[in-house]
Amino acid sequence: MGTVIVGAVLVVIVIAIICGMRKSRKNGKHACGGDCGHCKGCH
């Protein structure tokens, strides 16, 4: 029973992280800070 509870808590945490990332992206925030001139990863 403990394994199921721990698994459910982990699933909730992962879903919360994904929702937070989606919300940040909608608001125009990026993981790298949105300054492509410095990271060269967006070009």
C-alpha positions as CSV (number, residue, x, y, z in Angstrom):
1,M,0.0,0.0,0.0
2,G,2.9,2.4,0.7
3,T,4.3,1.9,-2.7
4,V,1.0,3.0,-4.3
5,I,0.9,6.1,-2.1
6,V,4.5,7.1,-2.9
7,G,3.8,6.5,-6.6
8,A,0.7,8.6,-6.5
9,V,2.6,11.5,-4.8
10,L,5.3,11.3,-7.4
11,V,2.8,11.4,-10.2
12,V,1.2,14.5,-8.7
13,I,4.6,16.2,-8.4
14,V,5.5,15.5,-12.0
15,I,2.1,16.8,-13.2
16,A,2.6,20.0,-11.1
17,I,6.0,20.5,-12.7
18,I,4.7,20.0,-16.2
19,C,1.8,22.4,-15.5
20,G,4.2,25.0,-14.2
21,M,6.4,24.7,-17.2
22,R,3.4,25.1,-19.6
23,K,2.2,28.2,-17.6
24,S,5.7,29.7,-17.8
25,R,5.9,29.1,-21.5
26,K,2.5,30.7,-22.1
27,N,3.6,33.8,-20.2
28,G,6.6,34.0,-22.5
29,K,9.2,32.8,-20.0
30,H,11.8,30.3,-21.2
31,A,14.0,27.8,-19.4
32,C,17.2,29.6,-20.5
33,G,15.9,33.1,-19.6
34,G,14.8,33.9,-23.1
35,D,18.0,35.7,-24.0
36,C,19.1,33.8,-27.1
37,G,21.9,36.2,-27.7
38,H,23.8,34.6,-24.8
39,C,23.0,30.9,-24.9
40,K,23.1,30.4,-28.7
41,G,20.8,27.4,-28.2
42,C,17.8,29.1,-29.9
43,H,19.4,29.9,-33.2
